[in-house]
Amino acid sequence: SHRHFWSWNHPASRAHAERTITRLAKHYAGRRCLWGWQIDNEPNYAEEVHADLQRWYDFSPHARTAFVAWLRQHYNDSLDALNAAWWGNFWSQRLHRWAEAAVIRGPGNPHAWLDFLRWREQNQAGFVAWQAALLRRLSPGTRVGCNIPETGVRLSVAIGQDYFAQARGLDWIGTDLYQATGDRSRDLAALACSTDLMRGAAEATGAAFVISETQAGPHERAWPNSFAGEAFGPDYLEASVRVYAARGAQQVWWFLWRPTLGGHELGMNGVQELDGSDTPRTALVRKLAQKPETLIRGRKAFLRRPRVLVHYSRDSLRWLSRFAPALDEFDGAFVGWHALLEACGHRVDFVDDDGLLALPSDAGEPLVLPLTSVASDALVDRIARHRGPLLAGPHTAFGDEHGRLRPRRLPDALVQRFGLDFGLWHDTGVLPTAAGLPALKGFRELVPTARAVVSRLRNGQPMLIRTRDASVSAVDLGDLWMRGTKAQRQRLVALARPALRRKARA
């Protein structure tokens, strides 16, 4: 790695970080020009092994000690509880002493892998929280925040990035959004989804939300650049800003104002030219800054849309990474679900497990479960008791909180709520749906307990069932949206919209 290559758990690293932070805080604390503190920059980019989920650079004794300490706390110092959770008797993987627990080097045992990724993400979020506490002590009354890039499903797991955990306890949350491929509709859809997701992480902790990095202009390099590489003009810059503002960003910080002449990011995108002269983008930025009324009106109009809650199940993403390349299948699915829900006329608020469990008992907004494969009994119970409409994807409650399969394919509470059970998982290859949409991946067979089939696959199996207040799809509607034509997307809207307007439970 070219930055952050050090261990969060090594005492010498912590001591060096504390000395650096203390020196900076004492030098600048109390100055009127100090707006706030930013903890690191993209702290999780320490692990730039983007393509390989099985590698992690820190296998030091300090990391092992921290992991074992987390396991002992998580399982109340009970090896029997850990062995039951990890299904340790199978393949003779039972642990007899805590000293036998080690940092997991690869996704062999899916239950151990899930716990390793939980610890890893909490460990890194803990490093952010430690710095925040230190800064508050040294520079009281000053904003403390962090720039957390939204990197998509696969990469966020590869670099150990739990947005909600890192945001917890901070005063402001920033995010990096770079998306410029030339496919305007897909780019804006991806920016919209990422903005709502990161705003959800900020709002969950009461933090202010800003776009702390975003593309300022096309790259100055003379050769192609795959990273936000479109040679876009001020029209796309303005469209991006309107997406951010409508979805709750309070500030937008462009990177860069002036392109770099050298260094690692040689010629990276800027608002100005290389020599510091202005561009049409510079004029646009000034205009937006001087007259933000149109952006405010866009936000007010967006808030008038009915709200839909979307579950962002981090545990499900961690667990599914054990079965890579499964995550590749879901990288665009969240964007697709988000775009489908917006096309249905809704605005999206993402909630993690804690946010879902904390919802008021009388919450009546539609709740969408695009990818809730791993769910504890408490989470299953909260979903089943939700008073608003439910729309669930095909993987719902596949495993318990440890990623173990339940004796029943679907918990009884959800069987009753959905009016169906799940049958076997089918590997279909390509199977057209009755709506004319090709379902490329396998699907969960739906077994309705009532006559509530809305749409079927071409082989006659139910694709979407709907009861009075719950709907379940056998295929990933977000994936279908991403691959559908305009006419096929209209059919998806026609299927999904009634599911979001069902009468709330009494």
C-alpha positions, 0 to 999 in steps of 0.5 A: 500500500502507498499510505496508511500501512501500519497496524491499528493494534500495535502500541507503538503505532498508537503512541506515534498517532497520539503524539502527532494528534496532540502536537497538531491539536495544541498548535491549532486549538482555540484559533478562530480559523479552525472549522473542525478536525478531520480524522485521517482521510479515507482511513480504511484505504490502508487495505488496498487489496481490492480484488482479493477478499482473503488477504489482510495485511495485519496478522501481527500478534497485536491483531491476534490479541485484539481479535481474541479479546473481542471474541471473549467479550462477544461470547461472554468468555464461553468457548462452548458458545463460540464453538456452537456459533462456528459449528466447530465440531465439523471438520474438527475445528472445535477450539479447546483454548482461547490461545487457539483462536487466530486472525482468520486468513481466509474464508473457510468457515463461514461463521468464523469469517463472519466474526472476523469481518465483524471484529475487523470493521469494529476494530477500525471504527474503534480507531476512529473513535479513539482519535475523536475522543483524543481530539475532544479532550485536546480541542474541546468544542470543535467539530470532529469528523471523518471522510468516509468513502462510499466504495460499493458492496465488494470493495467496502468489505474488502477494505473493512468499511462499516459506514454506520460504525465509523460514523458513530459519535462524530459531529460530521460525516463526509464521503467521497463520491466519484462517478463519471463513466459517460453513462449519465443515467447510471452515474446519477443513479449511483451517486443518488444511492451512495448519497442516501446511504452515507446520509443514513449513516450520518443521521443514525448518529446525529452528525452533519452530512457533507460531500467531502470529495467529489469529481471537480472536472475531467482529468488533465492526463493525456491518456485514459483514466478509468477512475471517473474518467469521462471528460464531462462539462459543467452540466454534469457537475451541476447535475451531481450537485443537485443530486447531493443537495436534494438528498441532504448534503449540507456542503459540497467540497470539490477535489481538486480546486486546481489540478496537481502538476505532479505526485501520486494524483498527477493531473487529477480533476480540478475546477480550475485549469492547470495554471490556475485560470478559471473554467466554465466549471469555476463559473458554475460553482460560483453561481451555485454558491451565490444563489443556493435557492434552487438547491434548497427548493430541490431539497424541499420538493424531494422531502415531499415524496413518501418515505421508504426504509431500506435495510442495509444489512452489513452482516449479510454482506460480510457473510456473503463475501465468504462465497465470493464472487457472490458480492460481485452480483450485488454491487449494482443491486443496491443501486438498482433497488434504490433507482426502482424505489425512486421511480416508484415516487419514493425517497429512500432512507437506509437503516442498519440493524441497529436502526431497524431494531430502534424503529418506533413500534408504530412506524408505518413506512414501507420497509424494503429488505433487498439483501437481508440474508443474515438476521438474528431472531430479534431482527426477524421479530422486528421485521415481522411486527413492522406495521407498514408494508414489507417488500423482501428480496429472495435471500431474506433470513437465509441464516441466523446471526451466525450465518447458520441455516435455520431448521425451517427455511424461513422463520415461522414469524415471517412465514405468517407475515409473508404468507409463504415459505421458501423452497429450494435454491435453484441455479437457473442460469438464464430464466426469463420472467413473465414480465419479460425480464431475464433473471440471470442468477438462481432464485429461491422458490416461493411456496405461497400459503395463499393464492397471491401470485402476482408474477411468475417465471417462465417455468411457472414458478412464482416470481412475486407474491403479495399478501395484504401487507407483504410482498416477496420476490424470488429474484433480485429486483435491483439486479433486474432494474440494472439490466432492464430496458426502459419498457422492462423497467416500467413493468418493474415499477408496475409490480413494485409500486402496489407493494409499497402502497399496501394498507398498513397493519392495524 
